[in-house]
């Protein structure tokens, strides 16, 4: 059992971690922006060395998807996410109601409007690409009703801080565990429900191709679209310049219900995966390669001898 999970030492470890997190956030917020960004990139590159198991996982994933250039791309992604950490620490100063236009451009808002016109709510589906947190913040800031499905963080203090931060931007948050009921309520109010579906869905997932290999993938968006007729809009929020992002929404689509529910869900899930893959291949050094995306394997493959 790790110290963080120990019933005696765990709360102390979490408190110390959060104190360090808070101190680093305050320090990054007051540094000149150029210096803070450089510090973030340096920290990201250091993590490549200091976290060898994650580095190997990222390199292996990227080589599988991209070929021999993959490991170099994966290494650059660590630098990118170091800079993301800095942006989150400075977000309240940078992405203000008055100044965000200098930092963010929207593409495809008409696709959101077209989907909302169907009066079924809209599922906004993305990946851990670029700065997905800024996408939720900015979309809420310009007036769209955003409900974001959130994953519980290991450290409860960090989790609570993130939840307060998201809600302060105008978003509602829906805990991932048991999210379906709250998501349906939001959709019935004709609101946006945003979720990220590019991570391993374990045994509960549905199998579709993703970045060149079969992957267990979250079925919730496809299930809601098949059963409720909810339109789906995929999105990405890549950094297009050193200090500027593009939040791009793809055209909406609705799952075709043929009566074969499982196949219908598989088909729409594959379409979502293909759309997200296209964004990742365009901006490969901004995706989270370190995640064990293909950890869960199909039964036949898992049972096969080495």
Secondary structure, DSSP 4 states (H G I P E B T S, - for coil): --GGG-TTTHHHHHHHHHHHHHHHHHHHHHS-HHHHHHHHHHHHHHHHHH-HHHHHHHHHHHHHHH-TTHHHHHHHHHHHHHHHHHHHHTHHHHS-TTTGGGTEEEE-HHHHHHHHTTTS-EEEEE-SBB-HHHHHHHHHHTT--EEEEEPPPSSHHHHHHHHHHHHHTT-EEEESTTHHHHHHHHHHTT-EEEEE--S--GGGSEEEEETTEEEEE--HHHHHHHHH--EEEEEEEEEEETTEEEEEEPPPB-----S-HHHHHHHHHHHHHHHHHHHHHHTGGGB-TTS-TT-S--HHHHHS--
